Amino acid sequence: MTTTPSAPATAPGSPPVVDQATWQAARDELLIREKAHTREGDAIAAARRRLPMVEFDGTTEVVGPDGPVPFLELFQGRDELVAYKHMWHDGAPHQGQCEGCTSAAWSLRDPVYLNARGVSLAILTTGAWEEVAPFVEFMGYTHPWYSVRGVEGPAGGDMGYLTCYLRDGDRVFLTYSTTGRGNEAFSGFFGLLDMTPHGRDEAWQENPEGRPEGHGPCWYWRTDADGRATWGPTSRPVPQWTRPGATPVETLGRQEHCH
């Protein structure tokens, strides 16, 4: 009797190996759930567009490269504005700034498609402009940054939020704001990782039986000079290693992580 050699064993927790027809049947079954998820997302977006608005003073001043300007200028003549509110650690060196906010700001470095749709983009932070300006230059950011230090209400407020605004002539309104995992809309790499076999490789995610437990949340957002993931004092937010002048470090220069 002739036997067919069995396929080599895969790593623990890997999905089963099947023929393509079996894979396609399973894929089609999952697609039903994906389409339902998409439709629910559309329904939530429709409800989001119906949220009430909060009007605030559009002449409230924020500070940019040309000094104080009214919040109205952030719209750049457009009617809609998306702002990311970037956390800031006063006095910290570049590598000590918030890694989560770095990932968001780095992920959408060119708002050309937003602009084409009539939406402006701005990054707001509570950092003093004299500290923010060299950080923006070091990172090579091209989108507009502004300091909202000391600004209260919808124009300033808590950092770490993704916030949307509407302009009607000289009137300005807060329409939507989210934080935490709501900010993932800013960073497309999350969605791509969720499509891969190992996902984000974080301990909270549900994995096939037998797969080793993953790492802590956001474990890969900081690395050392050799590319090893670490949140220790030798680390930088990963995009910083691509910047000219990014040298090895030995301190984050701040008291606490954003982790």
C-alpha positions in Angstrom: 0.0 0.0 0.0 1.3 3.5 -0.9 0.9 6.2 1.6 1.0 10.0 1.0 3.5 11.8 3.2 1.7 14.0 5.7 2.3 17.8 5.5 4.9 19.1 7.9 3.5 20.2 11.2 2.8 23.9 11.6 3.6 26.1 14.6 1.3 25.7 17.7 -1.9 27.6 17.4 -1.7 28.0 13.6 -4.9 27.5 11.6 -5.6 24.1 10.1 -4.2 23.3 6.6 -6.9 22.6 4.1 -7.5 22.5 0.3 -8.5 25.8 -1.4 -12.1 24.8 -1.9 -12.5 24.2 1.9 -10.7 27.5 2.6 -13.0 29.3 0.1 -16.1 27.9 1.9 -14.8 29.2 5.3 -13.9 32.5 3.8 -17.3 32.9 2.3 -18.9 32.2 5.6 -16.8 34.8 7.3 -17.6 37.3 4.6 -21.2 37.3 5.7 -20.2 38.5 9.1 -17.8 41.1 7.6 -20.6 42.5 5.4 -22.8 42.8 8.5 -20.0 44.5 10.3 -19.6 47.0 7.5 -23.4 47.8 7.4 -23.4 48.3 11.1 -20.4 50.7 10.7 -22.4 52.6 8.1 -25.3 52.9 10.5 -23.1 54.1 13.3 -21.6 56.7 10.9 -25.1 57.9 10.0 -25.9 58.3 13.7 -22.6 60.2 14.1 -23.6 62.7 11.4 -26.8 63.3 13.4 -25.1 64.2 16.7 -25.9 67.6 18.1 -23.2 70.3 17.9 -21.6 72.6 20.4 -20.8 76.1 19.3 -17.7 77.9 20.6 -15.8 81.1 19.9 -13.9 80.8 16.6 -11.7 83.7 17.5 -10.1 81.7 20.3 -6.4 82.0 19.7 -4.0 79.1 19.3 -0.3 79.4 18.5 1.4 78.2 15.3 4.6 78.9 13.4 3.4 82.5 12.7 2.4 83.2 16.3 -1.2 83.4 17.7 -4.0 82.9 15.2 -7.8 82.5 15.6 -9.1 78.9 15.6 -11.0 79.8 12.5 -7.8 79.8 10.5 -7.3 76.1 11.1 -10.1 75.4 8.6 -7.9 77.0 5.9 -11.1 78.3 4.2 -12.8 74.9 4.2 -16.0 74.0 6.1 -14.8 70.9 7.9 -11.8 70.2 10.1 -10.3 67.0 11.6 -7.9 67.6 14.5 -5.7 65.2 16.4 -4.9 66.3 19.9 -1.3 65.2 20.5 -0.3 64.6 24.2 2.9 66.4 25.3 5.5 65.8 28.0 7.0 69.2 28.9 10.7 69.3 28.8 11.1 65.8 27.4 13.5 65.1 24.5 12.1 64.0 21.2 12.2 60.3 22.2 10.2 61.0 25.3 7.1 62.3 23.6 4.0 60.2 23.4 4.4 57.1 21.2 0.7 56.5 20.7 0.2 60.1 19.5 3.4 59.7 17.3 1.8 56.7 15.6 -1.3 58.6 14.9 0.4 61.8 13.5 2.9 59.7 11.5 0.2 57.5 10.0 -1.5 60.4 8.1 1.3 62.7 7.1 -0.4 64.1 4.0 -4.1 65.1 4.2 -4.4 65.5 0.4 -7.4 63.3 0.1 -9.1 65.0 3.0 -8.4 68.4 1.5 -9.8 67.2 -1.9 -13.0 66.3 -0.1 -13.1 69.8 1.6 -11.7 68.8 5.0 -8.7 70.3 6.6 -6.4 68.6 9.1 -4.5 70.0 12.1 -2.5 68.6 15.0 -3.1 70.3 18.3 -1.0 69.9 21.5 -0.6 71.5 24.9 3.1 71.8 24.5 4.7 75.2 24.5 5.3 76.3 20.9 9.1 76.7 21.5 9.3 73.0 22.4 6.8 71.8 19.7 8.4 73.6 16.8 11.8 71.7 16.9 9.9 68.4 17.4 7.8 69.0 14.3 10.9 69.9 12.3 12.8 66.8 13.6 9.9 64.5 12.7 9.5 66.1 9.2 5.8 66.7 9.6 4.1 68.7 6.9 0.6 69.0 8.3 -0.1 72.1 10.4 0.6 72.0 14.1 -0.7 74.4 16.8 -0.2 74.8 20.5 -3.4 75.0 22.5 -1.6 75.5 25.8 -4.0 77.1 28.3 -6.9 76.9 25.9 -10.1 75.6 27.5 -13.3 74.2 25.9 -13.7 72.5 22.5 -10.7 74.2 20.9 -8.3 72.8 23.6 -9.3 70.5 26.4 -7.9 67.0 27.0 -5.3 65.5 24.6 -5.3 62.1 23.0 -8.6 62.8 21.2 -9.6 62.7 17.5 -12.0 65.6 17.1 -14.2 67.0 14.2 -15.4 70.5 13.7 -17.7 72.3 11.4 -17.6 76.0 10.2 -20.5 78.0 9.0 -19.2 81.4 8.0 -17.6 82.7 11.2 -19.4 80.3 13.4 -17.5 77.2 14.6 -19.0 74.0 16.1 -17.7 70.9 17.8 -19.4 67.9 16.1 -17.6 64.7 17.2 -14.8 63.5 19.4 -13.3 60.1 20.3 -10.3 58.7 22.1 -8.8 55.3 23.0 -9.4 52.7 20.3 -11.6 55.3 18.6 -8.4 56.9 17.4 -7.5 53.8 15.4 -9.3 55.4 12.4 -6.3 57.6 12.1 -3.9 54.6 11.8 -4.5 52.3 9.0 -1.9 49.8 10.1 -4.2 48.5 12.8 -6.7 47.3 10.2 -4.0 45.6 8.2 -2.6 43.8 11.2 -6.1 42.6 12.1 -6.1 40.8 8.7 -2.9 38.9 9.3 -2.7 35.4 10.8 -1.1 36.7 14.1 -3.0 39.9 14.3 -1.4 42.5 16.6 0.2 39.7 18.7 -1.1 41.3 21.9 -2.2 39.4 24.9 -5.8 40.7 24.9 -6.7 39.3 21.5 -8.5 36.0 21.1 -6.3 33.5 19.4 -6.6 29.8 18.2 -6.1 27.3 20.9 -2.4 26.5 21.4 -1.0 29.8 20.2 1.4 31.4 22.6 0.1 34.4 24.5 1.0 37.7 22.9 2.8 40.7 24.3 1.5 43.8 26.1 -0.6 46.3 24.2 1.3 48.5 21.7 4.5 46.5 22.4 6.0 47.3 19.0 5.5 51.1 19.1 9.0 51.7 20.5 12.3 50.1 19.6 15.9 50.5 20.4 18.6 51.4 17.9 18.9 47.8 16.8 15.2 47.5 16.1 14.3 45.4 19.2 10.9 46.2 20.6 11.3 47.8 24.1 9.7 50.5 26.2 12.9 51.0 28.1 15.1 54.1 28.3 17.0 53.1 25.1 13.9 53.3 23.0 12.3 55.8 20.6 8.9 55.8 19.0 9.7 53.7 15.9 9.2 56.4 13.2 12.0 58.5 14.9 14.7 56.0 13.8 14.0 57.1 10.2 14.7 60.7 10.9 18.1 62.3 10.2 20.0 62.8 13.5 18.2 60.1 15.5 21.0 58.7 17.6 20.9 56.0 20.3 19.5 57.1 23.6 19.7 56.2 27.3 16.7 58.0 28.8 13.2 58.9 27.9 13.5 62.1 29.8 10.1 61.9 31.4 8.6 60.4 34.5 5.9 58.1 33.1 5.1 56.2 29.9 1.9 56.8 28.0 1.7 53.0 27.8 
